[in-house]
Amino acid sequence: MKTVVSISLGSSRRDFSFTAPFLGEEFSISRVGTDGSLEAFAAKLRELDGRVDAIGLGGIDRWLVAGGRRYEFRDARRLAANARQTPVVDGSGLKNTLERQAVRRLAGEGIVDFARSRTLVVCAVDRFGMAEEVAALGGPAIYGDLMFSLGLPLPVRRFATVRALALVLLPVIVRLPFKWLYPTGEKQEQMKPRFGWAFRWAQVIAGDFHLIRRFLPEGEKALAGKTILTNTTTPDDRELLSSRGLRRLVTTTQSFNGRSTGTNVLEAVLVAATGRRPEELQPSDYERLLGQLGWSPEITEFHGNGNDETGG
């Protein structure tokens, strides 16, 4: 049996453990939250190094990919250096493949009409593949990088602007403490509604779930008729979304025990299954492996929540 562990800067209350078959092999998969502690995160990496088949970095990005360039967060680089033997991944390889495919499939199968729907991408540089595919389909969009990561009331409406901002800002941003940019530890449990007008404007809300949840507007009809395209959700998250009137939830990875796995977990599984180093795997390799898995986005329809907007 192969073993994969996701170590996360997030809350330990979201920890899980399960076994499941992937690509003809049995896997033991678990998550260990360190409640925002970089020191505990580093210690856990050292403890597991050489003892497991692959490690996922959860609750923190190591790489941001934009405009064909990769930018590495200084905090994540320092953390990853604690593992000298075991491959360490952050999910960025899959974000640039799986999430592109998710948008294409949803559009191609007529599930979400991105070309005619208003789409809010909460942070494009975190989900560059997803955002680029949304932009290619030509529908009206808001890219919330400046709003939800930096707290600036500046919606970006053109993807070309995202590219330009990435070139200028990302070399600086990746040197900042990661906790300044993204909720970690207990902050992942806190909700601070912000820029509610952008959520109300959108028919489709796409991107990292922790950012979506943190700034989610209040009210039982706040998400009426809308679709959310995201990553990791738990049964409690789904209950929250349903209570806000969400019409449809699409997660890019499959669920186990009601929880959808993070891209860092699935990428770690694929790396462990191949026995190759992450830097040896190309987008075409991930696409081939996803095909072998029979991957498809997981769609949950919240029946009874109405369909006040088109959203697909």
Long-range contacts (C-beta under 8 A, 24 or more apart in sequence): 1-25, 1-26, 1-27, 1-28, 2-26, 2-27, 2-28, 2-53, 2-54, 2-272, 2-273, 3-27, 3-28, 3-29, 3-51, 3-52, 3-53, 3-272, 4-28, 4-29, 4-30, 4-52, 4-53, 4-54, 4-55, 4-56, 4-265, 4-268, 4-269, 4-272, 5-29, 5-30, 5-31, 5-32, 5-48, 5-52, 5-55, 5-56, 5-268, 6-30, 6-31, 6-32, 6-55, 6-56, 6-57, 6-58, 6-262, 6-264, 6-265, 6-268, 7-31, 7-32, 7-34, 7-41, 7-44, 7-45, 7-48, 7-55, 7-56, 7-57, 7-58, 8-32, 8-33, 8-34, 8-57, 8-58, 8-59, 8-60, 9-33, 9-34, 9-36, 9-37, 9-38, 9-41, 9-58, 9-59, 9-60, 9-178, 9-179, 9-184, 9-185, 10-35, 10-36, 10-58, 10-59, 10-184, 10-185, 10-188, 10-210, 11-35, 11-185, 11-186, 11-188, 11-189, 13-189, 14-188, 14-234, 16-256, 16-257, 16-259, 18-256, 18-257, 20-256, 22-269, 22-270, 22-273, 22-293, 23-270, 23-273, 23-289, 23-292, 23-293, 25-273, 27-269, 27-272, 29-256, 29-261, 29-265, 29-269, 31-58, 31-265, 33-58, 33-59, 34-185, 35-185, 35-186, 36-179, 36-184, 36-185, 36-186, 36-187, 37-185, 38-75, 38-79, 41-79, 42-78, 42-79, 42-82, 45-79, 45-80, 45-82, 45-83, 45-88, 46-82, 46-83, 48-83, 48-86, 49-82, 49-83, 49-84, 49-85, 49-86, 50-84, 50-85, 50-86, 51-86, 52-86, 53-86, 53-87, 53-272, 54-86, 54-87, 54-88, 54-89, 54-268, 54-269, 54-271, 54-272, 55-83, 55-86, 55-87, 55-88, 55-89, 55-268, 56-88, 56-89, 56-90, 56-91, 56-262, 56-264, 56-265, 56-267, 56-268, 57-88, 57-89, 57-90, 57-91, 57-264, 58-262, 58-264, 58-265, 59-182, 59-184, 59-188, 59-210, 60-90, 60-178, 60-182, 60-184, 61-90, 61-92, 61-126, 61-178, 61-182, 62-88, 62-90, 62-92, 63-90, 63-92, 64-92, 64-125, 64-126, 64-128, 64-166, 64-170, 64-174, 65-92, 65-95, 65-96, 65-128, 65-129, 66-124, 66-125, 66-128, 66-162, 66-163, 66-166, 66-167, 66-170, 67-163, 67-166, 67-167, 69-166, 69-167, 71-166, 71-170, 71-171, 71-173, 71-174, 72-174, 73-174, 73-178, 74-174, 74-175, 75-177, 75-178, 76-178, 87-268, 87-271, 87-272, 87-277, 87-278, 88-278, 89-264, 89-267, 89-268, 89-271, 89-278, 90-264, 90-267, 91-262, 91-263, 91-264, 91-265, 91-266, 91-267, 92-263, 92-267, 93-267, 93-278, 93-281, 93-283, 93-286, 94-263, 94-266, 94-267, 94-270, 94-286, 95-126, 95-127, 95-128, 95-129, 95-130, 95-263, 96-128, 96-129, 96-283, 97-129, 97-283, 97-286, 97-287, 97-290, 98-252, 98-253, 98-263, 98-266, 98-286, 98-290, 98-295, 99-127, 99-129, 99-130, 99-133, 99-252, 99-263, 100-129, 100-130, 100-132, 100-133, 101-287, 101-290, 101-295, 102-130, 102-229, 102-250, 102-252, 102-297, 103-130, 103-133, 103-134, 103-137, 103-229, 104-133, 105-296, 105-297, 106-229, 106-250, 106-297, 106-312, 107-137, 110-312, 111-250, 111-299, 111-312, 112-204, 112-227, 112-229, 112-250, 112-311, 112-312, 113-139, 113-310, 113-311, 113-312, 114-139, 114-204, 115-139, 116-310, 117-203, 117-204, 117-227, 117-310, 117-311, 117-312, 118-142, 118-201, 118-202, 118-203, 118-204, 119-202, 119-203, 119-204, 119-205, 119-206, 120-144, 120-198, 120-199, 120-201, 120-202, 120-204, 120-205, 120-206, 120-207, 121-206, 121-207, 122-148, 122-205, 122-206, 122-207, 122-208, 122-211, 122-212, 122-215, 123-148, 123-149, 123-207, 123-208, 123-211, 124-156, 124-159, 124-162, 124-207, 125-162, 125-166, 125-170, 126-207, 126-208, 126-211, 127-206, 127-207, 127-208, 130-206, 130-207, 130-229, 131-159, 131-162, 131-206, 131-207, 132-159, 134-206, 135-159, 142-198, 142-201, 142-202, 144-195, 144-198, 144-207, 147-194, 147-195, 147-198, 148-194, 148-195, 148-211, 148-215, 149-181, 149-182, 149-211, 150-181, 151-194, 153-195, 155-198, 182-210, 182-211, 183-210, 183-211, 183-214, 187-214, 188-213, 188-214, 190-214, 191-215, 191-216, 193-217, 193-218, 196-222, 199-223, 202-226, 203-227, 203-309, 203-310, 203-311, 203-312, 204-228, 204-229, 204-311, 204-312, 205-229, 205-230, 206-230, 209-233, 209-237, 213-237, 213-240, 216-240, 216-244, 217-244, 219-244, 220-244, 220-245, 221-245, 221-308, 223-247, 224-305, 224-306, 224-308, 224-309, 225-305, 225-306, 225-307, 225-308, 225-309, 225-310, 225-311, 226-309, 226-311, 227-311, 227-312, 229-297, 231-260, 231-262, 231-263, 232-259, 232-260, 232-261, 232-262, 233-259, 233-260, 234-258, 234-259, 235-259, 238-300, 241-302, 242-302, 242-305, 245-305, 245-306, 246-302, 246-305, 247-301, 247-302, 247-305, 247-306, 247-307, 247-309, 247-311, 248-299, 248-300, 248-301, 248-302, 248-311, 248-312, 249-299, 249-300, 249-302, 250-297, 250-298, 250-299, 250-300, 251-297, 251-298, 251-300, 252-297, 252-298, 253-298, 254-295, 254-298, 255-298, 260-298
